[in-house]
């Protein structure tokens, strides 16, 4: 507590003295939960209830939170509003860290009757981890009514909690088998309030099989295609977008790039999907286009992925992967990434190998490039960018040629061969010719005397390069504006309410007009509603 000085009042000293006694408490004393220093108070003046505050059992708090999510799911079904399901899913990250087999078994036993199919299928998955705690089953008299009152949303939600618990416990084989059965159950249900939960179930279904290996990924493609067809017919946007991204990830993991490109051309990704799904879809499209040597399209998709990705610590892995691929694509396009990108706290350490790669490419030295490639080979292979990094050899050579063309007005092909460590002068002549044809340098080759003659630099503002740069910026701004308009949300069924109010107003006007014509009411008694008639 701070001292309060009262300068104008003569009676101030008598009121300031108690404050000074409170300030004499040492600063290093014990602190409460809010970080404030506790006052020294005589413990005898306090009761036992004031000295010790009861703390809630963590298991009880998790159980209550799960049951509160049941209430949200019931409200979502009653109001036909899927936003309640999204609120439930937002609580999953904090909830899964506190989940235990005991808690799940207790919630399942209290929710389902003892003879329910979900009880028989879920409890055996948890019995190995359940301790010797007493789990009371519901009484047999209420089993039929409880079974009838369990919503499919609550049933799928509890199955989903068991699914992520098995993943956290590294029970991959049991989790894959359970996920396969859960997908079959979800596939039969046609309820829009289940869309967000179903999408998460499919995601972890694919994740389990991905951890089992490429052979397991091949086995789930038929089920994913069947579910995609059903979701498209039902206009289930969330599940449709999720399964498309899962199929693209599946194809890229097994190196089936042609089939992935065919899937993109034959399907239409929902424009109203969530931003995280759009970012993931654009990342996979960018990777496919980069492998197909279409670097401009890949760069556009990766730009969109990095912009739409949520800028939160939980999405750090995706943001890092997208930026790694984007840096390699920019280098393949002949551009140098901005240095400020490598100084961001979230990206500084993971992008260290790519920073060394950028320096080697910018300088144009093949020795430095191969040294970086050898030093960080395992990292590039782990990130899945090794094959793209190998393509940068030609870019390093082009950068070296550009540097020499700017430094020298005339240089021999033999000197170029020595500086770039090429095999022969014929190789140097071929590479310089290709650089001239691609527009990398402005020069000519004298084949008879064996040298490269650089041309005088032109005024860049006399070319179309500024216009193209402005065009790219304008298109980026227009695209951001269009995406912002699409992302706007409006109250559901608001237009129906307005139509209903308008119809009621017209009915009142007709009734009043009829009463005036019949003489039951005077125009003065009708108010001012008919002044314009």
Buried (B, 14 or more C-beta within 10 A) or exposed (E): EEEEEEEEEEEEEEEEEEEEEEEEEEEEEEEEEEEEBEEEEEEEEEEEEEEEEEEEEEBEEBBEEBEEBBEBBBEBBEEEBBBBBBBBBEBBEEBEEEBBBBBBBBBBBBBBBBEBEBBEBBBEBBEEBBEEEEEEEBEEEEBEEBBEEBBBBBBBBBBBBBBBBBBEBEBBEBBBBBBBEBBEBBBEBEBBBBBBBBBBBBBBBBBBBBBBEEEBBEEBBEBBEEBBEBBBEBEBBBBBBBBBBBBBBBBBEBEBBEBBBEBBEEBEBBEEBBEBBBBBBBBBBBBBBBBEEBBEBBBBBBBBBBBBBEEEEEBBEBBBBBBBBBBBBBBBEBEEBEEEBBEEEBBEEBBEBBBBBBBBBBBBBBEBBBEBBEEBEEBBEEBBBBEBBEBBBEBBBBBBBBBBBEEBEEBBBEBBBEBBEBEEBEBBBEBBBBBBEEEBBBBEBEEEEBBBBBEEEEEEEEEEEEEEEEEEEEEBEEBEEEBEEEEEEEEEEEEEEEEEEEEEEEEEBEEBBEBBEEEEBEEEEBEEEEEEE
